[in-house]
Amino acid sequence: MGADAPQSSSVGSTSRPGNLRQSVITDVLRHIVAHGRFDDKLPLAWAERAHQWLDKLQVSHRVEIYAMGHELCEQEVVDFRGWLGPVLGL
């Protein structure tokens, strides 16, 4: 992947009715983009690009920016658990 490519767990490129892959991506899966405001490994701009890209693809998602570097923080874990429960139907 090139430096301009946002990271994502799945990609959809069409919204034609009957396209199972697109339906699963846009109707079933929900995505979260979590990024550290002070990340010195991956630019914050990548999270912003991912948000724009997912919007363009009409993929349901949310973006969370945390006051951290390239790491995990407690609030991110709490938010991820809150996001994952409904995704798994828990």
C-alpha positions as CSV (number, residue, x, y, z in Angstrom):
1,M,0.0,0.0,0.0
2,G,1.2,3.5,-0.8
3,A,1.7,6.2,1.8
4,D,-1.6,7.9,0.8
5,A,-3.7,4.8,1.3
6,P,-5.8,4.8,4.4
7,Q,-5.9,1.7,6.5
8,S,-9.2,-0.2,6.7
9,S,-10.4,-3.7,7.4
10,S,-12.5,-3.8,4.2
11,V,-13.0,-1.9,0.9
12,G,-16.1,-1.5,-1.2
13,S,-16.1,0.3,-4.5
14,T,-19.7,0.2,-5.8
15,S,-23.2,0.7,-4.4
16,R,-25.1,-1.3,-7.1
17,P,-28.1,-3.2,-5.6
18,G,-27.4,-6.9,-5.4
19,N,-23.7,-6.5,-4.8
20,L,-23.4,-8.7,-1.6
21,R,-19.9,-7.4,-0.8
22,Q,-21.0,-3.8,-0.8
23,S,-24.2,-4.6,1.2
24,V,-22.2,-6.3,3.9
25,I,-19.7,-3.5,4.1
26,T,-22.2,-0.7,4.2
27,D,-25.2,-2.3,5.9
28,V,-23.7,-4.8,8.4
29,L,-20.2,-3.7,9.3
30,R,-19.5,-0.6,11.3
31,H,-16.0,0.8,11.3
32,I,-14.0,2.8,13.8
33,V,-10.9,4.9,13.1
34,A,-8.9,5.4,16.3
35,H,-5.8,7.5,16.2
36,G,-3.4,9.3,18.5
37,R,-3.2,13.1,18.1
38,F,0.5,12.9,18.9
39,D,1.4,9.7,17.0
40,D,4.9,10.0,15.8
41,K,4.7,6.7,13.6
42,L,1.6,7.3,11.6
43,P,0.5,10.8,10.6
44,L,-2.8,12.1,11.9
45,A,-3.6,13.0,8.3
46,W,-4.1,9.3,7.6
47,A,-7.0,9.1,10.0
48,E,-8.5,12.2,8.3
49,R,-8.0,10.6,4.9
50,A,-9.6,7.4,6.1
51,H,-12.6,9.3,7.3
52,Q,-13.0,11.1,3.9
53,W,-12.5,7.8,2.1
54,L,-15.1,6.0,4.1
55,D,-17.5,8.9,3.7
56,K,-17.1,8.7,0.0
57,L,-17.8,5.0,0.0
58,Q,-20.8,5.6,2.3
59,V,-19.4,3.2,4.9
60,S,-20.8,3.7,8.3
61,H,-17.9,4.7,10.6
62,R,-16.8,6.9,13.4
63,V,-13.5,8.6,14.1
64,E,-12.0,9.0,17.5
65,I,-8.8,11.0,18.1
66,Y,-7.1,10.5,21.4
67,A,-4.6,12.6,23.4
68,M,-1.8,10.0,22.9
69,G,1.0,8.9,20.6
70,H,1.3,5.6,18.8
71,E,-0.1,3.5,21.7
72,L,-3.3,2.5,23.4
73,C,-5.0,4.5,26.1
74,E,-7.7,3.5,28.5
75,Q,-10.4,5.6,26.9
76,E,-9.6,4.0,23.5
77,V,-10.1,0.5,24.9
78,V,-13.4,1.6,26.5
79,D,-14.6,3.1,23.3
80,F,-13.5,0.1,21.3
81,R,-15.4,-2.3,23.6
82,G,-18.5,-0.1,23.3
83,W,-18.1,-0.2,19.5
84,L,-17.4,-4.0,19.3
85,G,-20.3,-5.1,21.4
86,P,-23.0,-4.1,18.9
87,V,-20.9,-5.2,16.0
88,L,-20.8,-8.7,17.5
89,G,-24.5,-8.5,18.6
90,L,-23.6,-8.6,22.3
